[in-house]
Amino acid sequence: MKFFYLIFLLFCIQLCLGQNVDSLVTEQKLTEQSDRLLKIKEQQNQDSLRRLQLENRLFSDELEDTKEKQALLTELHFLKSRDSLALAERKRKVDSMRVINPGMPVTPFADTLFTIYRGIGGFSIRERANAVQTRIKTLADLYSFHVDSIRVVENENMWYITGANDMIMSISEEDALWMNSTPNALAQLFADKIKGSITQYRDDTSITKLMKGIGLAALVLCVVSLIVYGINRLASYTRRIVLRNKGNKLTGIRIRGYELVSSSKQVRFIWTLFNLVKWLFILMVIYLALPIVFNLFPATEGFATVLLSYILDPIKKISLAVINYFPNLITVIVIVIIFHYIFKILKYFANELHRGALNIPGFYADWTLPTYQILRVLLTAFMLIVIFPYLPGSKSPIFQGVSVFIGILFTFGSAGALGNVVAGLVITYMRPFSIGDRVKIGEVQGDIIEKTLLVTRIRTIKNEIISVPNSQVMNSHTINYSTDAPDKGLILHTTITIGYDVPWQTIHRLAIEAASTVQYIEIEPSPFVLQTSLDDYYVSYQINAYTKQPNKQALIYSELHKNLLDGFHAAGVEIMSPHYRVVRNNEDIAIPPTEEK
């Protein structure tokens, strides 16, 4: 967490530094261009003085030499040409600075009168604009001041706008270049705008205007009060109608005899809905009335536009976005319809394969549903990939960043689950077992009761439900007792040990007779006995028998052991399992007496 805070802090610092650097670079460029304009202006001033000297010399009575007169005329023509080129160069540089210099608006009374693009003297552009605003406000609040006293005065290539013997602002040739005008025309234009703004400001702040605004505001409030009163009366009337219909038309919602929503809850829901609609209308009326009231007074006139923009701007943006998105929406709808019918065709073939109406060689019926789900997921992913470029905001960096972030979370957060899913798919197509098979997976033995993409569930003979992750199933060996049992039968076996004094033919006969009488043991193929080892004190005999009921192994083994004991005891054969050592007197043997019935 601290690491993310540090990254966020560094990002904010970098952003602030970047903004400061951009501001410094812009200021530096403006300063460089202003210095160049100043040098060009100084050259023009020098050329102007030189032209004045040449003109005085040219028109003096002392000049009689024709060659000297021709030289003076040539130099005058050159200076005039250079002055024109210098003026064109100044205009070009000013035009190049418009991109990086938006200027500073002069807004003494909320509305912008004009824009200043250059500083003057020790004042920056912002300081100069603020100074002009302050002077205009001061004159407007001075009731002894008359707007007719505002005039334009020229002095040494500078034009001054004055009022009440005070200078409001000055206009130079550079200001005129920025406005593509002449200094005199620009000064007259600014003076007229200042006069009009002061006159309008005084009219808006007059007592007559204020009283008229108060009266209209009171009228608006009365109308709003009447509308709110009418909405409340209508809501009360609607509430009474709903209450009157309780139990008649409003009987609640029932689905097949189950009461999903009672009549009382239905009435309360309708009342709540009506209250929400009522307050929505009341708030809307008040919200729409506020701009009207604010617009009646100059001091709050700007709030009206802001309040209306809070509603109109989102509606406008949403409307334009919907209109612009409409062609893409049609494309998305067409794509969805096409894939919808592809899914229906795919589901039809899946159902036909699952119920056996359609057969594909080498394709098993239990593969149908998993294959259908896989194809459905792949087609859905492909559909989303096709639709993605047509979604609104899909090309924005934020949308793409969120998509990548979700993908990373899904990848790292579901690594184990994806492993189980892949293992589940592999198990499905390997077909090592089916539902109901008796299996042994690792140390777990029981019947398969459920197969999913994530786990395989097994019920043991003790009714224990064990969930084995599919990845563990893949990593363990699996013994399936049921696969060949219906056809070839499952061979169940158990081992007994008998002493060397008993003939093996007798053991074989007794063991086969005991196995043949066990329920669920097949007569054909018949049981058989294998002698597995010759030990120090006894011989090991393995009794093998076929069954087609692998799920009943516990019962079969129990009955087999019982029959073996009964059969060998009845024949007087002593079973040497488990191991034991005894010293006998050749009279007693380890066989329990037969119970008398």
N, C-alpha and C positions, 0 to 999 in steps of 0.2 A: 504493500500500500504506500509506503514512504517513497518507493521508487517511482510510482505513478505520480505522486504529488510533486516530486522533483522534476519529472519530465514536463508536467503541466506548467510549473513555475518557469522553467527554462523556455518553454514555448511562448508564454506571455511576455517574458523579457525580450525574447527575440522579436516578437511582434511589435512591441513598443519601440525597440531600437530600429526596426525596419521602417516604421512610420517616421521616426525622427530623422533617420538618414534620408528618406525620400523628401521630407520637408526641407532639410538642409541643402540637398542637391537642387531642388527647385529654386530655393532662394539664391543659391550660388549662380544658377543659370540666368535668373532675372537680373542679378547684379552685373554679370558680365555683359549681357545685352544692353543694359542701361548705360554702362560705361562706353560701349561702342557707339550708341546713339548720341551720347554726350560729345564724343570726339567728332562725330560727323557734324553735329550742331556747331561746335566751335569752329570747324573748318568753314561751314557756311557763313558764320559771323565774320570770320576773317575775309572771306571772299566778298561779302557784302560791303565791308569797309573799303576793300580794294576797288570794288566797282564804283563806289561813291567818289573815291579819289580820281579814278579814271574819267568819270563823267564830268567832274568839275574841271579837270584839265582839258577834256575834249571841247567843252563849251566855253572855255576862257578866250578872251580876246587876244591873248599873247600867242596862241597856237596858230602858226601860219604854214608850217612845214607840212606838205601833203603826205610825205612818207611817215612822219611821226603820227599824223592823224590816222593813217591806215593801220599803223601798229597798235594804236590805242583801241581802234574798233575791233581788231582781231582779238586782242586780249579780253575786251569786254564780252565778245561773243563766246570765247572759251570759258570765261567765268560763269556766264549764264548757263551754258551747257553743263558745266560741272555742278552748278547749283541744282539743276533739274535732276541730274543723276544722283546727287546726294539725297534729294527729297525722295526719289524712287527707292533708294537703298534704305532709307529710314522706314518707309512704308513696308518694305519687304521684311525687315527685321521685326517690326511691330506685328505683322501677320504671323511670323514664325513663333512669336511669344504667346499668341492667343491660346495655344494648346495647353501651356503650362501656367498661364496666368488667367484664372477665371474672373479676377477682379473682386472688388468689395462693394456690395450694394449699399446705397444710402437709403435707410428706411426710418425716417423720423416718426411716422405715424402708421406703422405696420406695413403699408404698401411701399414698394420700391419705387423711388423717384427716378434714379439713374444709378449707374455703376461707375466707380472710379478704378482705374487700372494702373495708376502709378502714384508713388509717393512724391513728396515735394519738400525740399529743404531737409530738415532733420526728421520729418514725419514719414513713417511707413505708410503703406496703402491702408491698413486697418486704422491706424491712428488718424490719418487724414479724413477717412470716411466718418469715424466717430466724432471728430471735431466738427465737421459740417453738420452732422445730425444734431449735435448739441446746440449749435448756433441757430439752426432752424427752429428747434423746439423752444429755445429761449425767446426768439422773436414772436412765435405763435402765442406764447403765454403772456407776452407783454401787450396789454390791451391798448396802450397808447401808440402802438405801432400800427401803421397802415401799409397794406401790401403794395399800394401804389408807389411807395418810396423805394421799392426794390428796383435797381437799375444796373446797367452794365457800363463799366468805366474801363477805357484802354489806357495803358501806360507802359511804354517801352516794351512792345511786343508781348505784353501780358494783359489779359482781360480779367477784370475784377467784378464780381457780383456783390453789391453792397446793399445794405438796408439799415435805416436809422443811423446813418453815418458809421456803421460798423461793417467790416468786410465779412461776407458769408463764406466765399471761396474764390479761388483764382483759377483761371483757365490758361493753359499754355499751348504752344503748337503741338507738343507731345500728346497732350490730352485730346486735341483735335484729331491727331493721327490715329489714336486708338478708336475713336468714334467715327472715322472716315468722314470727317467734316472739317470746316474751317473754324478757327478759334472764335471769331465773332458770332457765327451762326450757332456754335455749340453753347457759348455763354448765354445768348438770347434764349435758346431752348431750355437750358437749366433754370434760368431766371423765371421763365413762364411756368415751369413745373413747380418751382418753389412757391410762387404766388398761388397757384391752384391748390397745392396741398395745404397751405396755411388757411386759405379761405374755406376749404372743405372741412378742415379740422375744427375751425371755429363754428361752422354751421352744425357739425355733429355734436359738439359739446355745449351748445346753447341751451338755455333753460327751456325754451319752447320745445326743442327736440327731445330733451330729457323727460318733460312732462308728457309729451305725446307717447314716448316709449313706455312710460309707467302705465299709462292708460291702456295701451294695447296689450301690455304684459298682463294686466289685471283681467282683461277680456279673455286672453288665452287661458289663464288659470281657471276662470269660470267655466269655459268650454270644456277644459280637461276634467274639472270636477264633475260636470254633468255627465260626461262620457263614462267616468269611473263609477258614478252612481248608477248609471244605466247598466253597466256590466255587472255590478253587484246584484242589482234587482233581477237581471236575467239569470244569474247564477243561482240565486235563491229560488226562483221559479223552477228552474231545471232540477234543483235538489228536491223540491216537493214532488215533482212528477216522478222522479226515480223512487222516492220513498213510497209513493202511492202504488207503484207497480211491483213492489217487493212481494214476492210470493205468487204473483199472477204471471206477468211476462218475464220477470227476473226470478227464475226458479233455480238458478245455479247451473253448473255444467256437470253432466253425468256421462260417463262412458261405460256402457255395458253394466249398468247398475252401480258402478262405483262413483261416488260423489267426489269429483275432482275439485270443484270449487262450490262452496255453499252459497246460498242466496245472500247471506249477510256479507260474506267476503266479496261477492260480486258487486253489491251495492257500495261497499266501502271503496272498492277499486274504481268504480265509476265516479264517486264523489272526489276521490283523489285526482283522477284524470281531469275532471271539470275544474277543480281548484287550480291545477297546473295551467290549464288553458286560460282560466280567468286571470291569473297573475301574469301570464305571458302577455295577454292583451293589455293589461294595465301598465306593465312596464314598457311595452312598445309605445303606447300612447304618450306616456311621460317622456320617454326617450325622444320621440319625434317632436314633442312640444318644446323641449329644452332648446334645440337649435333656433326655433322661431323666437323664443324669448331672448336668447343671446343675440340674435341678429337685430334686435330692436335698439341695442345700445352699442355705440362705437367701441367702447372699452372691451366688450365681450364678443364683438362681432366675429373675431377669429375662431372662437370656440365652436360656433355653429358649423363652420366648415369641417373642423376636426371631428366633431361628434357625428356628423353625417358621413364623413369618410370612413369612420369605424364600421358602418353598415354597408355603405355603397361600394367601397373599395373591395372588401371580400366578395360581395355579390358579383361585382364586375369581373374580378379575377377568376372566380369560379365559373362564371358564365363563359368567359373567353376560353378558359382551360377546357371546359366541356365541349365547346364548339370546335376548338382546334384538335381535340382528342377524338372527335367523332369518327373520322376515317380509320384511325387505328383501332377504335372500338369495334367497328364493323369487321375489320380483319381478325381481331381476337375472337369475335363471335363465330365467324366462319371456321376458324381453326378448331374451336371447341366443338362445334357441330360435327365436323369431319371425324375428330377423334372419338366423339360420343358413339357414332355409328361403327367405328372400328372396334370399340370396346364391346358393343352389342354383338357384332359378328364373332368376335373372339370368345365371348361368353357362351354363345350358341354352340360353337364347336366343342368348347370345354364340357358343357353339359352332355352333349352327344357322346363324347369319349368316356365320360364318367359313368354313364348308365349303360355303356356297352353297345349302343346303336351304331357307333362308328368305331372301327378298329384300324389301328396303324401298326403294321408289323414291327415288333421290337419296342413298342411304346406301351407301358403298363398303365392300367386304369388308375392306380394310386399316384401316378405322376401327374395326373390331369390338373388337380387343384393347385399344387405347388407351381407347376409350369404356367398356369393361368395367372397366378399372383405375380410371378416373376415378370412375365410379359406385360402385365398391367402396370407394374411399377416402372418398368423401362419405358413403356409408351407414355406414361404420365410424366416422367422426367423429360422425355423428348418433347412432349407437348409444352411443358413449362419453358424449356430452352427456346422453342420456336416463338412462344408468346412473349418471353422476357423483353426483347427489344421494343415491343409495342406497348409496354407498360409505361404509365406516366412517371417520369423521373428516373427511368432506368439508366439513362446516360449520365446522371449526376454523380459526382465523386462520392457524395454521402451515401447514396443508394448502393453503389458498387462496394464501398468500404464496409457497409453493414453486411452485405452479402458475403464478402470474404470473411468477415469476423464470425458470422454464423457458421460458415463452412468449417473454419478452424475449430470452433467450439464443438461442432458435431463430430469432427474427425478425432479429436483427442478425447472427448467425453464418452464416445461410444466405441472405443477400440475393442474392449472385451466383448461387448454385445455384438459387434460386427463379426468378430471371430466365431461366436456361437451361431450367428445367422448363416455364415458361410459353411460352417460344419453341419448345420441342419440341412442346408441344401444338398451338400455332398451325401449325407446319410439318406436323404430322400431318394436320390438317384442310384445310390449303391444298393438300396433295399436289403440291408442286413437283417431287418426284422419288420414285422407288421403289428398292427394293433391286435392284442390278444395273445401274441406269441410268448412262450415261456423262454426267458433268456437269462444269461448271466453276464453282466458287464462289470469287469473288475471283480470286486468282492460282493456286488449286489446281485441277488437272484430273485426273480419274480416274473410277473406277467406285465407286458406293455399295455398301459391303459391310455396313454396320450403321447402324441408326437407333435411338437411345435418347432418353429424355427430356432427357438432359444434353448429349450430343455426337452428331455425325454423323461416321462414319469412312469415309475414301476411300482406295482403293488406286490409286496412280498407275501409269503404264505401266512404271515402274522398280521395281515391287513395293514401293513405299514406302507405309506405312500412316500416314495423316495424320488426326488427330482435330481436328475443327473444332467449337468450342462452338456450341450452337444459337443463342445470342444473336448470335454473329458471322455465322451463316448468315442470320439475319433482317436484319442490318444490311448485308449484301452482296447484290449482284445475282447471280442464279443462272442459268446457261445449261444447259439440259437438251438433250442431243443425241439422247436415246432416245425421247422421248415420242411424236413423230409418225413416227419412223423406220420402224416396221413397216408403216404404212399409206401415207404419202406419201413416205417416204424422206428421208434426210438429204443435203443438197447439200454435197459437199466441193469445195473450189476452191483453185486455185493460180495464180500469175501468172508469165508469162514475158514477156520483152521481145525484139522482133525488129526489125531494121532496116527502113527505108522501102523498101529495094530489093526486098523479098519481097512478093508480092501477099497481101493478107489472106485471099483464098479458099484459098490454099495452106496458110496457117497454120491456118485453121479445120479443113481436112480432116485435116491431120497431127495436130492436137491431139485431135480427136474419135476418130481411129483409135487413138491412143496410149491414151486413156482407156477406150475400149471393150474393150481387151484386158486391162485390170486385173482381177484377181480381186476379187470382192465388189462390183464396179461393176454397177449395173443397166443392162440393155440398153434397157428401157422404164421410165420416160421416158429418152430417149437423152441423152448428154452434149451440152453446148452451150458456145459460146465467146462471151465478151463483150469488146469492145475498151474498156478502161477509161480510157485516156488517150493523147494524142499528145504525146510528149515531144520534146526537142530532137534527139536522135539516134536514137530508136527509138519503136516503138509498143508499149503494154502490152496484152497479151492475157490474159484471165482464163478458165481452163478450169474448167468446172463439171460435176460428175457426181453421180448419185444412188447412194446405198447404203442398204441396210437393216441394215448391221452397224456401228453407230456405235462399238462397243467396239474395232473393229479399225482405227481411223483411222490409227494410226502405220504399220501395214503397207500400208494402201491408199495413203497419201501417198508412202511410199518407192517402191512399185512404180510409181505414176503418174509420179513424177519420173524414174525409170529408163526407162520407156517413152517419155517425152517426149524424153529425151536420145537414145535409140536411134533413134526415128522421125525426128527433125529432122536428126540426123547422117547417117542413111541417105539423106535427101532432099537433102542438101547445103545445109541452111539453118543459118545461124550464129545461135546464141542470144546475145543481147547482155546477159545477166544473169550475173554482176554487172557493174556499170559498168566499162568500161575504155576507154582511148584508145590507138590504135595507128596508126602511119604505114605504109602498105602500098605495095607496088610492083605491085599488082593481080595478084599471082600466088598468095600464101599466104593461107589463111583459117584461123580458129581452130576447126578441126574435127579431132579426133583421127582417125588412120587406122583403117579398119575392120579388126578382127582376123580373120585368116584361120583358118578352121576346118578 
